Amino acid sequence: MAAKTGLDMSAEKLGKLPHPSGSPEEYLEDLTEFESWRETAAGITSMPDATAAINEYVRLRLEAIENQRSVGARPILLLSGGLDSIHTLAVAKDVSPDLLAVTWHYSGSKESQYEVDMASRVARILGVEHGICEVDVSHMEQSARNTIHLLGTCEPWEVLAGLILRDIAEWVKSHCKDNKAEEYYFISAAGADVLFMGGKPFTAVESVGETRRRWVLGILAEAGRAFTKERFIPDFYERLLGDQVEHCKVWQTQAALLLALNIDEKLVRGPEFLEDKLVLRHAAQAMGVPPELTQQRKSPMQKSSGGFEALVDVARTRLAREFSGRTYSNPEEEDLELLVSRLVLKNLQNE
């Protein structure tokens, strides 16, 4: 990293941190010790320096990921209509000429349609090949059942995240028959929300020093919860993808954590602390993304992709099939409150 950013990305420099290595290629699986980072000062205080540092980090991280994969393995970027993956796409297009971006889309959701339209527009502007993994309600029912069995849970957040990843993996196998897709790996922008406190409440106080302290502790707390082996399903990706396909997270490294801690909180939240991931929006724009495509607010992937709507439609379809001719109203059309009531009473009856 250039000296003007105030952050040296070299392995030699980052290696002096509490963990053995902080280079962009090292995945931070388990953040267990961060006491010495609690007093991190804001070393990057201007927006140009911060955006340059972010884009340089992501470039180095993507290059490291690519260098560690087999020659010819094709990178598959999980692209939503949100800022994090759009920014990663903007950097990745210059790192991997054979990059393929794929968006999961439930055909019965207006929110999902908006998301896929946004993703398609960005990919077209940036000149990146884009695929759409489109599913309907009948597919959702079977895919959800399979994912539940693989993960051993019916937790909606986990099932939908796993379902979407498996669907895209199957889509890649069936739609990319050239030799570049014989081997492939996934890239995701997972971790950006953690390090930039995306969507998290934060209020500045009168003391600048105290505001800084709270910001740093907030990042470390989020990272401690997210970057851990003690996940709900520790072998989540192995269960879904097996040992042959890797899922590479751009932002889950020690170097990324150090970078986020070094950026002044006002660059992330704005001078009045009313913005969200402002610096990442500037970083995306610096890489060629039109400003209007970096401003949208986004729900969690499970919602914005139409996943929750899809499960509701599955419930409607199943109940309509099960109670055909035995209900006062059609489960496929009735209010959501009545639909949930029907599900609860059905479960109680079966206990």
N, C-alpha and C positions, 0 to 999 in steps of 0.2 A: 504494500500500500504506500502510496506517495506520502511523504512526510507531512504535507499540508493537512491531511485528514486528522492528524493527531493519533492515529492508530496503526501500529505495525502489525501486519497480518502474517509475518514470517513465523515459521514453526519455531525458530530459535527464540524469538521474543515471547510468543504465546506459551512456549514450553516452560516458562518460569512461573506459570500460574499453578495453583494447587494440584491440578491433574497432570499426568505425565505428558500430555500433548494437547495443543489447542489448534492444530492446523485444520484448515477447512475440510480436509478429507476424513477427519475423525468424527464418527457419529457418537453423540453423547447419549448413551442408552440410559444411564442412571446418574442423576445429579444428587450426590450424597453429601457433599461438603462444599459450602459456599460462604463460610463465615468471613473469610478474608476479602470477599467481594462486597460486603455490606457498606463499605465507605467509599465506593467507587465514585470519583468525581466525573463531571461531564467534560470529557476531553474534546468532544466534537460539538461546537456551538453555532456553526453556520449551516444553513440549508444546503448550499452547494457542496460543502465538505461532507455533509451527512449523506446526501444522495450519491455522491461519488464513492463513498466508503461502502454503502449498501450494495451498489451495483458491482463494485469490484469484488466484494465478498461473494455474492451470488455467482458471479462468473467463475471465481476460483473454486467454489464449491461444486459447480456443475462440471468443470473441467476435471476435478478430482474424482467425481463420481464416474465420469466417462472413462477416465484412465484406468479405473479399477475394474471395469467390465471387460468381457471378452470382445476381441476385435470383431466388428460387424454386428454386435448386439444393438438393437434399435431402442432409443429412448422414447418412452410413451409418457407424455405429460398429462396429468389429470387436470383438465381445464374446466373451471366453472365460469360463471359470469362475475366472479368476485375479484377484488383488487389483488389479493395475494397470488393467485395462480396467473392472473393477467400479467403482473409484474415479472413473475418467474418466466413466463412465456417470452416476454420481451427481451430478457437477457439470454435465454436458452437458444433462441433462434440463431444467434451468432456463434454459439458454442457447438451446436449439433446440427449440421445441415440436413440430416435425415430425420429430424425431430417430427414426431407425430403427436398432435394434441387430440384428446378424445374427451367428449362431454357426454355424461349420462343424462337421459331425458325421458321422463314419463309423459306419454302422449296425452294423458287426460288432465294435465295441470297447466293453467295459464301462467303461474309463476315459473314453472319449469320452462315453458315456451319462451318467456322473457329471458331467462338465463341462457338458454341455448342460442337465442338470437344474438345476445350480447357476446357470447363466446365466439360465435361464427364471425361476427363483425370484426372483432379484435384479431382473430386468426387471419382473416382476409387482408386486413390492413397491414399486418406484420409479415404477410407472405408465408405463413406456416400451414402445412397440410393439416386439415381438421376433419375428424370423424365424429359422427353422432351415434351413440349407442341408444337407440330408441326402444322402449319397452311398453307393453300394454298391460291391462289388468290381469289377463290370464297368465302371462309370463310372470308377473309379480307374485302371484299366489305360489307357483312352483318354486321360484327363486327364493322367496322368503322361507319356505319350508326347508329347502336344501341348506340355506345359510344357518338356520336355527340348529339343524343337526350338526353342522360343522363346528359351530361356536359353542354349542351347549348352553345357549341362553336365548330368552325371548325378549331381552332388553331392546326396545326399539332403536335407540341410538346406535348400539353395537350392530344389531342386525342390518339396519339400513346402510351403515358404513361398509360392512362386509359384503352385503348384497351388491352394492354399486361397484365395488372393486372387482368382485368375481364376474359380474356381467361384462365389465369392460375387458377383463382378461379373455373371456370367451369371445367377445366381439373382435378383439385383435387377432385371435387365432383364426377366426373364420373370414375376416375381411382383408387381412394382410398376408397373402399367400406367397409373396416374393421372399427371397432368401433373407432379406433384412429383418423380417419378423419371425424367422425361425428361432432366434434368440432375442429377447427384449427385456427391458426393465422399466419399472414405473418411477416417475419423478413426481413428487407432490410438494406443494408449498406449506405443508403442515408445519406448525411451529411458529409461523409469523404472528398469528393472533396472540400466542403466549408471550413472545418477546416484545411485542409492541402494544401489549395490553388492549388488544382489539375488542371493542365493545364492553370493556370493563369500566365500572364507575371509578372516577378519580377526581378529587377536588383539591385544588391548591390551597395552601394556608398562607398566612401573612409572611411567615419566615421562609425565605428562599431556601435556606439550608434544610429546614424541616420538610419542605415540599420535596426537595431532592432526596432526602432520606426515605421518605414514604414511597416515592416513585421506585427507587432501587429495591426496596423491600417488597414492593408489589410485584415487580418483575421476577425476583428470586422466588417469591411464594408461588407464582404461577408456574415457573419453570420446575420448581420442586415437585409440584403436583403432576405436571404433564410429562416431564422427562424422567421417568422412573420405570423400573422393572415391575413394580407393584401395581400393574394395571389391572383393570377388571378382567381382562383376558390376556395374560402375558405373552402367549404365543399366537396372538391374533392373526398376524400376517402369514405365519407358517401354516396355520390351519386352513387359511383361504387359498394361498398360492402354492403351498408345498415348498420344496427346497430349490426349485429350478428358476423361479421368478422373484426378483428382488424388488422391494418397495423402498425407495430412497427419499428421505425427507431433507429438503434443502436447508431448513432452519434449525434442525435439531443437532447442533454442534456446539462445542465449547467456544469456538471462534465467533459464532453467531451470538451467543449469550454475552460474550465480552463486548462485541460491537454494540449490541442493544443497550447495555449498561453505560457505555461511553457516550451515547447520544443524549444531548440535552432534552429533557422532557418537553420543553416548549416546542421543539421541532416536531415532536410526535403529536402533541395535543393542541398546538397553536398557542399564541400569546395569552389568550383568555381561557385556555384549557377547554375549548368547546369543540375541538376537532377530534377526529379519530384516525390514527395512522397517517397523519398528514405527510410525514417524511416519505412514506412508502408511495404515496400518490405522486409526489414530486419525482421520486426515483423512477417510477413507471413512465412518467411524461418525458424524463430525460432520455429514456430508451425508445422513444417514438410512439408511445401510446397517446392518442388524443386526450386532452384534459377532460372532456365530457365523459369519457369512458372510465375515468378513475374516480368519479365522484359518487357513484351509487352506493347506497348502504346495502348490506347483504345479510341474509339470515344464515344460520348454520346450513351446511351442505345438505343434511338430511331433509331439511325443509325446502330450501330454495330449488332443489332438484325435482321436487314433487314427490319425494319419498313418502312423507306422511299422508299426503293426499292419496297416493297409490294404495297405501295400506287401508285407508278408510274405504276406498272403492272395493278392495278385496273383501273387507268385512261386509259391505253391502251385497256384493255378489254372492258370497257364501250364505248369508242369512236369507236372501231371496230364494236361493236354491233349496235351502233346508226347510224353510217355512212356506213354501209355495202353496197358495190357496188357503192358508191357515192364519192369516194376519189381517188386521183392519186396514193397514197401510202397507205400501210397498217399501221394503227396506232399501231398495235402490234409489228411492226418491224422498223418503221421510227425513225430518229434521235430525240433526246429529244427536241431539239430546235423547230422542226416542231410540235412535240406533244404539247408543251406548246403553240405555236402559234395557233394551232387548238383549244385548250381550251379557250384561250383569245378571239378569234374571235367568238366562239360559245356563250360565255357569253355576248359579245357586241351585238350580234344579238338578244339575248333574252331580252335585256334591254328595 
